[in-house]
Amino acid sequence: LLVVEPRASAPLPLDDALAALARSHPGADPRIVRPPRRADDALAVDLAVPLRAGGERWTTAFVDPYDGRVLGGRDELGWRLDGHHLMPLLWRLHFTLAAGQAGLWVMGAVAAAW
């Protein structure tokens, strides 16, 4: 999901890549766009409303910046331990104990006490 084949042509303008996402997934509501840093990075788009694509909920979609093809997505809020979802789960455990806002307050209090 994160890596694309670099091409000699320039990437699409950001608006065109987002339009391709909207065409292929009409419920996509992009809020945060993380542009590629390297030639082989995918465009990552955080969605405001989780998108059901192929029976899965996506909170982040990945787009090929060269042709606008949607590569897939992942549910950043899920509890799956596969390769696409492990790092978001570990991040949530690290920062919030995966307990949302309450976990964030607990971790903040522990850090302040420490």
N, C-alpha and C positions, 0 to 999 in steps of 0.2 A: 504493500500500500504506500510505502514511503519513498520508493525508488522508481524512477522512470528511465527509459533509454534516452540519453542525451541525443539531440539532433542538431544538424548544422543550421537549421532554420531558427529564427528567433521565437521565443515563446509567444503565445497569444496575449493580447492585451488583457488585463485583469477582468475588465467588464465582459469580454467575450467568453472567458473561461467560466465566470459566474453565470452567464446566460446559458451556457451549455449545461451546467449543473441544474439550473432551473428547468430547462427543457426536458432533461432526462429524469428528473425527480421533482415533479411539480410542487411537492410539499416542502421543499428545501427553503429555509429562511436563514440565509447566512448572516452572522453577526460579527465573528472574528475571523479574519483571513490571515493566514500565515504564508506569505509568499516563499517560493523556493529560495534557498540561499546558495545552492550549487546547481550546476546544470542537470544533475540527475535526481534532484529532489522533486517530489510531488507538491502540488498546491494543497494545503490543508485548510479546510473551512469548518469552523465551529458553527453548529446550527442552533438557533434559538429554541425551536420546537423540535424534539426528537422526530426523526424521519423513519417511517417503516419502509424498508427496502428489502424485498425478498424475504419478508417475514421477520426481519431483524430491526431493532431500534438503533438508529445511528444518532450520535450527538456530534460526530465529526465525519466529514466526507473528504475523500482524497481524489484530486482531479489531476489528470495529465496536463501540465501547463502548455504543451505543444499542440495538442489537438482537442482539448476540452473533454476527453473521454473520462467518465467517472470510473475510478479504479476500485472503489469500494468504500467501506466506512467501518467505524467501530463505535461501540457504546461505551463512552468514558465513565458512565455511572454504573455499569453492570458488574457482576461478580464472576466473570468468566476468566479462566486461567490459560487460555490459548495464547499464541504468539502476538496476536493483535491487541489483546486486552490486558496483558500482564502488567505492563509499565503504568498505564493509568490506574490500575488497582493498587499497585505498590505506592504510587504517588499519593493516592487518597488515604491509604493506611498511614503513611508517613506524616502527613499534614493534619489529618482530621480523625484518625482511627476509623475511617469509613463511617463516621457517625454524623456527617453533615455539619451544620452550624454548631450543634452542641459539642461535637468532637473538636471543632476548631477552638472553642472557648476552653475546653479542658486542656488541649495541647498548649494553648497560649498561657494558661495559668501555671502549668507544669514548667514551661520554659521560663516564665517570670520568677517562679520560686527557685528554680535551679540557679 
